[in-house]
Amino acid sequence: MLSRYKFPDPVPWAQLAGPLAAAEDAVARLDERLAKSPIRDGAISRMHFTDACASLWLDGELVHLDDLVLHDAGMDVRAPTHELTRAHVVLRARRRIAEAKPDWALSATGLAGLRGRGPREEEKGNRKEEGEGFGADEDVEREGVGLEGPLGAINTDPHLAAAFAAVDAANARAERTLADKIRSRPERDPLIYDRDWDEEGRLDDWRAMVDQTRGLPPTLAAAIAADAWRAIEPLEHTPWLGHLLAAALLRDRGKARWHLPCLHAGLKSIPLERRRPRDVAARLCVQLEAMTAAAEAGRNDHDRWLMTKNLLARKLAGHRATSKLPALLDYVLTRPIVSAGMIAAELGVTPRAAQNLVAELGLREATGRGRYRAWGIL
């Protein structure tokens, strides 16, 4: 039997009014600041890394920010741990939600994609549009449109046409065989997943609760969505997805138009003994306080990064037009740390030249190591 989320009726406005007003104001202030910020894209990119690490921290796992940055760039200094891999999954999910339309994550298609059960047709269509394999040229060739020279013989030579038809038939048989094998396999391993765990029913239960919050303030609706996800537990192994969907709800309701709030990072600032009270109203207050803490921290970080950018920009005066320093400054604002290899790959220079650019710009060394060093704007 599905666990149903019990929301207090009537709503305890007297208890929620203070945290609700603070959360509404803080989230709106951060979003308005990012709307016209010259470093908006860089600040949002850095927030993704911070929130991904915080999501693992809430589960009792420690993932270093610099390890996640290097792993995301494919430049790990050691073999990635299981926790680091999970943090990277959260990071990619945040990016996917932030880059999609505001209502995508809460739709049936978005939820299926975030669960890893989305249809493959969209991916196939994108590959065809990008021209992988034969792509559009293949269709043109077989229709006989605008072909000249030796390739035009495909449309007139019956032997070549028969050969291509045989290849198409073999590919079709292989695809059918592969699809039959995939369908014959069990969809979920019973050693990992509970057979009685009705994900679809639980998701429907959670979405019904979210639909009931249409008339409530956006931050309160997001708090209810996050708390309901914890209580209903639609998915067995992705508890972190609830706060990402709550942040997506803030975007969908127009409260955070320019960024995806970092609810994991905000909840991290709440003391452990206050994080999960038994009372529903108290839990909603904690979620609202987490939104306020995340927004205030994001605003302070943004102001510090912008001030540092303005200070470093003064060092660019007098350099030639082909200098790589402006590009380095823009790149370092998008990552908490950067290594010589990352800079070299991004700017198209050698690692030695990247270190010279770092020294010329005066970036701060962030690791304290003699090897595999990294720099950043903290």
Rosetta blueprint (number, residue, H / E / L):
1 M L
2 L L
3 S L
4 R L
5 Y L
6 K L
7 F L
8 P L
9 D L
10 P L
11 V L
12 P L
13 W H
14 A H
15 Q H
16 L H
17 A H
18 G H
19 P H
20 L H
21 A H
22 A H
23 A H
24 E H
25 D H
26 A H
27 V H
28 A H
29 R H
30 L H
31 D H
32 E H
33 R H
34 L H
35 A H
36 K L
37 S L
38 P L
39 I L
40 R H
41 D H
42 G H
43 A H
44 I H
45 S H
46 R H
47 M H
48 H H
49 F H
50 T H
51 D H
52 A H
53 C H
54 A H
55 S H
56 L H
57 W H
58 L H
59 D L
60 G L
61 E L
62 L L
63 V L
64 H L
65 L H
66 D H
67 D H
68 L H
69 V H
70 L H
71 H H
72 D H
73 A L
74 G L
75 M L
76 D L
77 V L
78 R L
79 A L
80 P L
81 T L
82 H H
83 E H
84 L H
85 T H
86 R H
87 A H
88 H H
89 V H
90 V H
91 L H
92 R H
93 A H
94 R H
95 R H
96 R H
97 I H
98 A H
99 E H
100 A L
101 K L
102 P L
103 D L
104 W L
105 A L
106 L L
107 S L
108 A H
109 T H
110 G H
111 L H
112 A H
113 G H
114 L H
115 R L
116 G L
117 R L
118 G L
119 P L
120 R L
121 E H
122 E H
123 E H
124 K H
125 G H
126 N H
127 R H
128 K H
129 E H
130 E H
131 G L
132 E L
133 G L
134 F L
135 G L
136 A H
137 D H
138 E H
139 D H
140 V H
141 E H
142 R H
143 E H
144 G L
145 V L
146 G L
147 L L
148 E L
149 G H
150 P H
151 L H
152 G H
153 A H
154 I H
155 N H
156 T L
157 D L
158 P H
159 H H
160 L H
161 A H
162 A H
163 A H
164 F H
165 A H
166 A H
167 V H
168 D H
169 A H
170 A H
171 N H
172 A H
173 R H
174 A H
175 E H
176 R H
177 T H
178 L H
179 A H
180 D H
181 K H
182 I H
183 R H
184 S H
185 R L
186 P L
187 E L
188 R L
189 D L
190 P L
191 L L
192 I L
193 Y L
194 D L
195 R L
196 D L
197 W L
198 D L
199 E H
200 E H
201 G H
202 R H
203 L H
204 D H
205 D H
206 W H
207 R H
208 A H
209 M H
210 V H
211 D H
212 Q L
213 T L
214 R L
215 G L
216 L L
217 P L
218 P H
219 T H
220 L H
221 A H
222 A H
223 A H
224 I H
225 A H
226 A H
227 D H
228 A H
229 W H
230 R H
231 A H
232 I H
233 E L
234 P L
235 L L
236 E L
237 H L
238 T L
239 P L
240 W L
241 L H
242 G H
243 H H
244 L H
245 L H
246 A H
247 A H
248 A H
249 L H
250 L H
251 R H
252 D H
253 R L
254 G L
255 K L
256 A L
257 R L
258 W L
259 H L
260 L L
261 P L
262 C L
263 L H
264 H H
265 A H
266 G H
267 L H
268 K H
269 S L
270 I L
271 P L
272 L H
273 E H
274 R H
275 R H
276 R L
277 P L
278 R L
279 D L
280 V H
281 A H
282 A H
283 R H
284 L H
285 C H
286 V H
287 Q H
288 L H
289 E H
290 A H
291 M H
292 T H
293 A H
294 A H
295 A H
296 E H
297 A H
298 G H
299 R H
300 N H
301 D H
302 H H
303 D H
304 R H
305 W H
306 L H
307 M H
308 T H
309 K H
310 N H
311 L H
312 L H
313 A H
314 R H
315 K H
316 L H
317 A L
318 G L
319 H L
320 R L
321 A L
322 T L
323 S L
324 K L
325 L H
326 P H
327 A H
328 L H
329 L H
330 D H
331 Y H
332 V H
333 L L
334 T L
335 R L
336 P L
337 I L
338 V E
339 S E
340 A H
341 G H
342 M H
343 I H
344 A H
345 A H
346 E H
347 L H
348 G L
349 V L
350 T L
351 P H
352 R H
353 A H
354 A H
355 Q H
356 N H
357 L H
358 V H
359 A H
360 E H
361 L H
362 G L
363 L L
364 R E
365 E E
366 A L
367 T L
368 G L
369 R L
370 G L
371 R L
372 Y L
373 R L
374 A E
375 W E
376 G E
377 I L
378 L L
